[in-house]
Amino acid sequence: MHLKPAVREWTEALRDLFAATGYSQNQFSRVFHVDKGSLSRYLSGHRVPNDHRFLDKLLDILAKGGKPVGEGVYEHLTLLQLKALLVAHPHRYLARLVTDELEAALAARQTAEGRAGDLEEQIQRRVRQVEELAADQERLRDEWAADRAAMTAERDRLEQEIAELTRDLQRARRTRDEAEERCRQLEVFLDHLEGVQLSDLNGLFGNVDFTDPMSVVSLLDDLRSLGASGHAMVIAERVATETSLDRPHVIGLLLDRLQSVRASAQARVLAVRAAVSMPLDNLYAAIDLMVRLTRMDASTQVGVLADRIVDAVPVTDARTVTMTLDSLRELNADAQANALAERAAAGLPVSDPLAVALFLGRLRDMGADAQAGVFMARAVAATPLDPPHMVLDLLKTLRAMDASGLWTTLAARAAEEMPVRDMRATTALLDLFRDHARDTARGFAARAAVGVPLDRPHAVVGLLDAMDGMGFAAASERLAERAARETPLDDPNDVAALLVRLARPGTFGKAELLAARAVSCSLAGPRAVVLLLRRLQALGMTAQARELAERAAAEMRLNVPRTAVDLLDLLQGLHLAEERNLLLRRTAAEMSLNDAMATVAVLDRLWDSTEWQAARILLRRAAAHMSLDDGEATVAVLERLRENGSGEHAQALLRRAADDMKLDKPEAAVALLAMLRDHVPDGAAAFARRAAEGIPLGDPRAVAGLLDGMADIGLAAESERLAGRAAAGVPLEDPDAVAVLLATLAGTQPSGTSRLLAGRVAKTGPVTRPGTVLPALDGLKAAGATSETVEFARRAALAMPCEDHREVAALLHALREEKMKVHVGLFAERAATEFPVKDARGAVSLLDALYEVGARVSAKAFSERVAAAPPLDDVRALLTLLDSLGRTGSSMEARILAGHAAVRIPLDDSAAVAELTDRLRGLGADAQADVLERRFAPTG
């Protein structure tokens, strides 16, 4: 029987594999219960196995016999079987693909079901734990608050885990449902295949248009989705030779698909066709194909395609040419890049200065000097000089390329012809001329002085500075004259900047001219008007400032309250009392009330000016409409209302504040609560409820004040709520403030609340920063938190820095008072080892403290440290240290210290030196005393 090539190749491989097992056909059929007729047909090629089981059985026998095959061999044999099955039995081939995919989908569904079951079990376990905690918390509700807090935290953690596990379970169920749906679809497809006759499959790919690359891509993708990405090679030959090349952007996709199914030879055939014949109307697709050919190591095809691209790319757009040059160079097609550069240098339009600069920069990067020279000569002679900033970029490029002759030519053209309407570009060009074309710059400056627009005074200042910097006094003066007379006055901020610039020596007269005009400037921007007034006042132009201030007082909008306050102060400085009073009255009636602090400032100025009626108007408006975003300002206005006797308006504002005042400043809340208590008691309760829930806890002192205020008016529930929040959440960085809060909690709340805060201090209060330990200890002791005091002291003994002798001594005494002998010893040992011996007084303080708390061993060790490296800069402190050493029984260390002192102490205090000599002799250190006397004798 004549076998087709694919079947013959598979059959030969199968026979070799069967022979390697060592079984005869009779033996194999008996041992493994395989039909002898089927086995014979498999080995003769009359039939190709439908599935992978027969191949897997042979490979398993080999593996058990010590002859395993690698993964690559297995994949090769599977591919041979599928090719043979496609040729011999197309119907069973497609069924095989779907069956393999169905097996994978079933496995995925089983995994997802297992995962979902595991997650359900974990969720049930967490739910039981939460229920148990809830029961425990109910039983312990009257016990220590810290225990309740710990249980609440544990419950919150478990509930968070339940939420996360529930989300995981939902994802696992979705995965399971998707796998189940995939299985259903594949089963339906298999049922459909069972009803299809073999004759219907002879044209399995007959409806595929191999001339359409997109159809072929879709076919390959479909095969891959069926798990047959490795078997699409059977159609690769037709794809490579028949696919149309008229859709270049799809050819790259098709090459990827062929390579993904390991049809590399066929991909190369298609690449050769594309490189030679593909249309180049889509340049991006052509370059993309070059990239793919490079990845395939198809260097010959890359060169062919690059040559075609160079001939085809239009040299009408600099950006397209530049992009193509970059791509050719990245793909190492340097010869083609140079050829394209030569074409573009001769033919690229020079009508766009920015594009010219871009292309020149790329030629410079390529080192294409000859092409750059040709192009630069064309560009300098013909490129337009508008827009100016592009001309500037081109000049910079020429300078960077050392093309000085061409730069000079273009600079001369620009100086004579370039529009000067762009002030920044004009200034930048003048700066560029500074070092390389001074004469050209002079002419350009003269042209700019009479031609630049003056609508941007800040830019005029920059141009004036550039002209002065180059010594072009005439041009600068001409421009200053124009600016003083013609600058628009619609932006007082710009006018102020120009005024300051003109007020320099030499152009002050121009500044006066501008100031005379500035009194008529726009008043639309209140902040800018105030700035201009300040500049006029600072420059001594009082008359102009007064005139402008009078206008502003009568006409300026009052929508920026802070600016109105500034203007009032300026009017006072200019002694314009009548105008100031006018503005005060206008402000009281018209000012925006969105800035409460500015409202307070205006009220104060009204009060100082005895504008009582205007003050009452503003107070009425503020009571009804003022913003309540600033608590401090709200309280200040309320105080002004009380001082003014406006009880009705004060009550209205108090009620608004009780409901709406922002709670960002606890001090303001304390003050407001006191006012509400005295004047609006029902509002006090409502405000207290708001404050208990929303007041920030950043300032423990202010929180304590608010708690006291709530307690004073009998708001027990609100006080307890705020106390609970504070005990659990107040920051602990300021131990003095925390101590105040602890005392308040201990005096006004159930003991559990203060113990909760005390527990936090004991466990997490700062012990490593100087100045934090002792206040915290004092606060804990004052609150009666004995066990927390002990715990905090333990932490401090282990971690507090030993740098301040006062803090170290105080902690040593505190530990002793708490009868913590072990920690006294531990901290004393640390202090003796770590305390920096910088001055004698600190050493005396620590030595005495160690001795007083009974840490004799540590005191001895510290004495040895001091004696070995004593601080000798203060003789009288050294005398005290010697006394301390003697008092603590460290006589040997005192003598060692005496020896150092005799040789090294400063001799500028004769009385102290004489006293030290006597002290040395009293210690029996006569030799050291003699040394000191001999040192002192010459100076005495």
C-alpha angles and dihedrals in degrees: 000000000000111000125205113248095251092049092045092052091050094045093051091051091047093051091051090049092048092048090054090061090065094226127125118225091255092049093047094049092050097043098043099029095240119154107256093218093052090048091051092049091049093053094044094050094242089120135023117214112252098219140025097259098094091048091046091051092054093047091048091054090051092048092051089049091056095259105107120170125221127251091255092056091049092052091048093051091047090052092049090051093050093048090050092046091051092052098041102033113014092173093055090042093062091043088052092054092050093045092053090050090048091054090052092048092050090052090050091050092050091050092049092049090052092049092049091050092050092050092049089053092049092050092050090050092051092047090054090051091051091050091050091050091049090053092048091048091052091052092048099041093117095047131088113325092225091062090052091049092051091049091048090052091050091048091050090051092051092047089052090051090049090053092049093046090049090054089049089049091052090051091048091050091050090051090049092049091048091050091048091050090049090052091050092051092049092047090052090050091050091050088052092051091053088062095049119096122229091242089061091060099052086093095045091148096023094113093054116103103218090189090066109076093197091056090050091049089052091049092052091047090051091051090050092050087056090054091256100114091124094052100054087092088092090075097034093094093059092043092055095048105032107037114113117241097207094102103060096178090061096048090073091054090049092052089053091051093050092050091047089060090046093249091139096149091052091046089054091051090053090046092054091051092047095048091054103035112018114119113251099208088110103059094183091055090049092052090046088054090051089055091051092047089052091053088051090053088240093148095160091055090046090057094047092050092044091054090051092048092052090054094044105042110101114236093212099096122054094203093055091047092048092049091050092048090052092050094048092050093047088053091049092247090139096152091054091045090055091048092052091047090054092050093047095046089058099040112022112115116247096204094109113062092195092053089046091054090047093052093044090052090053092049088052091051089051093050088236094151097160094051090044090054092052093047096044092053090054094044097048092051099045114017114118117250095222132118091040098211090060090053087052091053090050092051090051090051092051090049091050089052092052090239092148096161094051090042090055092049094050092043091055091050091048093048091054103034113018114111113249097206092107103075096191093048090047091053092045091050091050090052090049090053092049098090103024111035111022096163090048088049092053093056092044091050091052090051092047092049092063099031112040116104115247098211092108108054093180089059090047088058090054092050092048090052091050092051092048091047090057093045096248094145096162094053091044092051092047091051091045090052092051092046093050092051103034111027111123114249098209094106113048090190091062091043090053092052092050091045092056090049094050092047091076120111111284097028102048090112088059088052090054089050091052091045091055088055094041093069085075095051124132116279094202094107109054095189092051091049091053090049091052091049091053091050091050091049093047091051092053094248092136098155092055091044091052092049093050091044091054090054092046093049090055103035114017117114115249098211092117105061097191090054090052089056091050091050091051090054092047091052089052090051090051090050092239096146097162093048090046092053089048090053091046090056092045091048093051090053103033111022118120111249098212093105109061096186090053088051089055091048092052091047090054091051092048089051093048090050093049091238089148097162093050090047090055091049091053092045090053092049092046093050091056105032114013118127112255096202093108111060095190092053091047091054090047092054090048089053090051090051091052092047089051093050093240095145096160094052091042090056091048092052091044091056091048091048092048089058104033115016112126112252099213096112116055093194090061090048090054091051093046092049090054091051092047090049091055100040112016108027095173089052089052092063093048092047092047090055090051093046093047090059102034113025112117115246098214095111112051092188092056091046089052090051091051091050090052090050092051091048091050092060095041099251094150099160094049091045092051092049093051091043091054092050092047095047091052101038116021113120115251100208095105107056094184091056091044089051089055090051092046090054091049092049091048091051101042109024139057112279093250092067096054090043090054091056091041089053091052091050091048094050104035109010113128114269101160100064121084114253097020105091104062097047089049092049091048091049093050092048093047090052091053092242095147101166091044090050089055093047093048091047090053091053091047092050090055100042115017112116113249096219105107114060092205093055092043092050092046093051091048090055092044091053091049092049089054088051092239096150096166092053092044088058094044094049092042090054091050092047093048090052103036106033108110110236096217101138135020096234092058090048090051091050094051094042092052091047093051090050094046094053091050097251092140096156092052091044089054091049091048091048089055091051091050093047092049096051109013126181104243104174096097113052096189092049087049089056089054090049091052089052090050092050090051092047092053094048096254096131094145091053089047090057092048089050089048090056091054092045095051092057103036115026119113114255100210095108105062095184092052091047091051090049091049090051090054091046091052092053089048088056090052091250094132095150091055091046090053091051090051092048092051090050092049097043097077093049093045 
